[in-house]
Amino acid sequence: GDVADMTGVVTSDNGAPQKPIGSNGGSNWPLRGYKGGLFDGALRVPAFVYSSLIPEALHGTKIDSLMHSTDWMNTLVNGPAGLDVTTGDGFNFWPMIIGDDDTVLRNDIPIGMDYVDNEGALIMYTHDSYYKFVKYEDCEAWYSPKSGNATILPESYDIVDDDAATSWCDESGDMSSAYKLYDLGEDPSETTNLIDNVAYEPVLSQMQELFCTYFKPTYAGGYAVTSAYTNANSDHDVFVAGFHNDDYVTFWLDAENEVSSYRYPIEENYVKPDFCY
């Protein structure tokens, strides 16, 4: 088709792996961490939308709003495709993209709510900034796109290699801190943990209350349900399904899994965070 009549989105599913899990030349700079973690280097990715439907006055502009990958389906189906169909929990951001409506659709995004590893994160717009609360007893550094080694960020820290990064994690207390709070609006590189700063207690209290709602099981008044991981070798099932379908994988089960097949029943693995009621 003609590019003048197309709509295209360029984005990513996650940040680059970088050195700790296999340097591949990707860069999350200046964001912290890498694919698989809960720092923004794993989560926040560049993206842009091209469309002949976007008014010229909006070309090259940015949208300051929380958006999740699950929003793309409804955004593209309801927007450029013009279909009155919705799916899942995603929002339609198309009116915002073309400048028809500036209604805020997302004030918060829960991320990686994992009752098995007992960790998770919540990003929320509150108190005039984007804040991030993390239940994550780990410390990751900032990695150079050239070598993959830990690198200096911010300039006041002498972090130039992996050993220096480990020392910073230990000395700053970031490694031993089970909870972390960052003001992403002022500190997008997540250099300063505000968890013990009394000035941010109202923010922390609000975010922890919402975090608990997402993290707690449904039987305890929250949203979490048992993980879909099963005791069977699910990867093998996928390969077999593809082998019998011209290497194309579609649904290979005609019913839900038996509850007994789940590997990590939430009733047996959930541990209530100490700040949740």
N, C-alpha and C positions, 0 to 999 in steps of 0.2 A: 504494500500500500504506500501511499504518499505520506512523507514525513509531516506534511502540513496537516494531515488528518489523524495523527497518532497521539497517543498518550503513553508515556514511558516513565518508569520509576527505577532509579538506581539506588540500591541500598545493600545492606549486608545482614546476615543472621546473627553475627557476633563479632567481637574484636579479634585481632590477630593472635595466634598462639604465642609468638615471641619465644625468647630463649628457654625459660623454665620448662616448657612442654614442647620444645622443638622450634627453634628459630627458623622462620621461612621468609624473612625479608619484609614481613608485614609490620605495620607501625600503628600503635595506639597513642603515640605521642601527641599532646602532653598528658594524656590521661594515664591513670595508674592501673597497673595490673595487666591481665591477659585473659584470653579465652578460657572459660571454665570457672572463673572466679566470680566474686561479687563486687569488685571495684569497677569503676566506670569504663576502664579499658576493655573489659569483657562485654559491656552492655551498651554503651553509647556509640553509635556508628554514624558516619556521614551518610547523607541521603539527599537526593534532589528529584524533583518532578518536572518533566517536560510535557507540555500539552499545548496544542493549538487552541484549547478552550480557556486557557489562563489569560486574562486581560493583559495587554502589553504593559500597562502601568504597574503590574505586579511582577514583571520579569525581573529576576535577580534579587527579589526580596526574600526575607527569612520569616519563619513562623516560630514564635517563642511559646511553645506549648508542649506538654507531655503527650507523646504518642507511642503506642505499642505496636509491635509487629502484627498482632491480631487485628489491628484496625485497617490494614491495607485491603483486605478482601471486601469489606463493606464500602470502603472509600471508593474503590475502583468499580465495583459492581453498581452501586447506587449513583456514582458520579458520571464518569465518561461513558460507561456502558448504558446508563439510563434505565436500569432495571430496578423495580420496586421489590427487591429481595434482600433479606438480611440473613446472616448466619453467625453462629457463635456469639461471643461477648464483645465483638469489636464495634467501634464507632465509625460513623461516616464523616470523615474530615474534609470531604470535597467542597462543601460550601465555604469552609474556612480557607481552603487552598485557592479558590477563585475569588475570594473577597466578598462573598455574599452574606456571610454570617461569621461573627467573631465570638460566638458562644463558646465558652470553655467546656470541653467535653470530658477531659480527664484532669482531676486534681491530684490523683495519686496512682502509683503503679506498684503492686507487690511483685517481687522478683525472687525466684529460687527458693520458694517456701518449702523447705525440705525437713520433714519431721524425722527422717532416718538419720541424716547427718546433723540434725538439730541446728540448722542455720537458715538464714533468709535475709531479705532486704526489703526496704520500703522507701520509695521516692515520693515526695509529697510537696505540693506548693502550699506554703503556709507562712504567715508572718512576713509576707512580701519577698519571699525567696524560695528557691527549690532546695529542700533539705533531704538528706538521705540517712536513714537509720539502718544499721547493719548488725545482725547477730552472726558474727563470723570471727572465730578465734584463729586468725591467720594474718600474715603481713606480706604484701607484695609491693614491688618497687616500680620504678619508671624505667622503661627500657628503650635504648637507642635503636632506631630503625636501621642503623648502619651495621652495628656489631651484634646487637641483641643483648649486650651486657647492660647491667644496671648503670644508669647514667645520672648526671647531676640535675636534680630538680627538687625544690627550687634552688636558685643559685647560692643561697646561704648554706646549703647542705653540701658537704663534700662526699657525694655518693657517685663514685666513678666506676665501680665494679661490684660484682656479686658479694664479696666479703664486706665491702663498705655498706651495702644495702642491708645485709644481715645484722651488722653492728647497729645501724640506725633503727632497725626494727626492734632490737633488744633494748637499746638505750631510750628510745622514745616511749616504750611501753606498748607499742602498737601490736606486737606479737602476742602479748599476754592479755590484752584487752578483749574480753569476749563481746563487748558491745562498742559500737562506733557511731558517731554522729558527725556529719559533714554538712557545711553550708555550700552546696554546689554553685549557688549564684555567685558567691565571693571566692570560692575555693574549688573550682572544677577539677583540679588535679588531686584533690583529697589528701592534702598534706597535713591538715590540722584536725585532730580528733577532739570534738567539743563535748564529749560525753560527760566530763566532770566539770564543765563550765556552768556555774550556777545561773548565769545570765540566759542560758538556753533551756532551762528546766521547763518552761511552758511548751516549747517546741517538742522537747523529748517526751514529755507526758502525753501530749496529743498523738505523737507518732507511735509510741508504744501501745497505746490503747487501740489504735487502728491495726497495728501489726498483729496484735493478739487476735483480732477478729478474723484476719486472713489465715493466721497460723494454727489456730485451734481447730480441732475436728468438729464436724457438724453436730455430733452428739454432745459437744460441750458448748454449743452456741456459736461456733465459727464456721468457716467455709471449707476447711481441709477434708479431703476424702482419702481413702486408701490408694496408695500408689498403684499404677497399672502394671508395674513389673510383675512378671509371673515366674513360677518355679521352673517352667519349661524353657527350653532354649529358643527364645523368641527370634533371635537372629536367624537360626536355622529355618524357622517357619517362613520367614520373609524370603529367603533364598529359594526355598522349595516352591513357594507360591509364584515367584517370578519365573522359575525354570519352566513351569507348566503353563505360563501365560506369555510366551514370546518375550521373556525378560522384562515384562512390565508388571509392576506390583500394584494390585488393587486389594480390596478387602478379601481376606482368605478365610475368614470365619463367618458363619451365618448366625451367630448368637453371641451374647456377652460371655466373657470368661466366667467360669465357676469361681465363687468367692474363695474357695479353698485353694485355688491355684495362685493367688497373690502371694508374692514373696515377702512383703513387708506390711502385714496388717496394721493399720493405724492404731488399733486398740492395744497392740502389743509393743509398739515402738514409740509412740508419741510421749514426749516428756514436756510438761508444761513449763514455759519460761518463768523465771522467778518474779517477773514483773506483771504477769498475767493473772487475772482473777479466775 
